[in-house]
Amino acid sequence: MNRALTPTKYLIPRGAWKPSHGKDFIAKLESTNGSDGGGLFIDITDTNNDEHALSIYNTNTAINKEVFHIRSKTGDTYSAGNFYAAGNIGAGEKFTLGTNHTKYWSIENSVNDTTFSIIRRKSSGSRTSLTFLESAQVSLEKEGTTDKHLVTKKYVDNKVLEARSDIGDYLITSGAAYATSYSNIVGQWNDAGNHFYVYPPSGYTMANLQAFIPSIHVIHFAGDVNGDDSIKCTWKKTSTAVKVNVQGTEQRSKPAANWLAVWSR
């Protein structure tokens, strides 16, 4: 079968003189030139576009409607049914979608061919939804208002800035350090030693400290580790720094601690 089936199940003939449903035509125009013959030429003189260069009307009483026409001045074409193309369809300006001429969608190319846009056209005014740029970027022309709406990069950036202004601009610092000295005293703390200091980063003060967490990095035990031994890792604020105490009551060298600080100004 030398025919093509469209998505809506209509048959389209392929090749020369291949009708889709029989051969019930009133006429057939044949070229008198076997190698370079043309087709049908229609000479028209209409100047106000009120005539059709070609008009097809189904006069069967069960149908009784216009099927197809081409305007004589502008070339505007009307088809009452679907249009199928085996090849490409090109348009210099725009495609329109809709059955109401006062309210429809339009896909429009720019004059300089650098963008095309999807536009909602109405008699009360038009609104552009999307614009596709020559750079392959896509511009959303209106911000979303519900969960499923698209939003722009600017909208997201603004929300991030709003969130940052609400929660503040945080800086997190961390590290590990050894105590400046150590002690080996069974059952006793020695806060005069077994410590180190964490200072605010450049541009910050202790007033900017929001949170601090220390943890044991290493403790070197000495003697017997038994029921009279203890270890600790604590911290406290001073006017200029955080003092971290890390200690085991029986030690043979300097202990160390990890730390994490959160600052905001």
Secondary structure, DSSP 8 states (H G I E B T S, - for coil): --EEE-TTS-EEE-STT--SSTT--S-----S-TTT----------SSS-SEEEEEEE--TTT-EEEEEEETTT--EEESS----SS----SSEEEEEEETTEEEEEEE-TTSSEEEEEEEETTEEEEEEEEETTS-EEE-S---STTS---HHHHHHHHHHHHHHH--EEEEEEEEE-S-----TT---TTSSEEEE---TT--GGGEEEEEEEEEE--B-S--STT--EEEEEEE-SSSEEEEEEESSBSS--EEEEEEEEE-
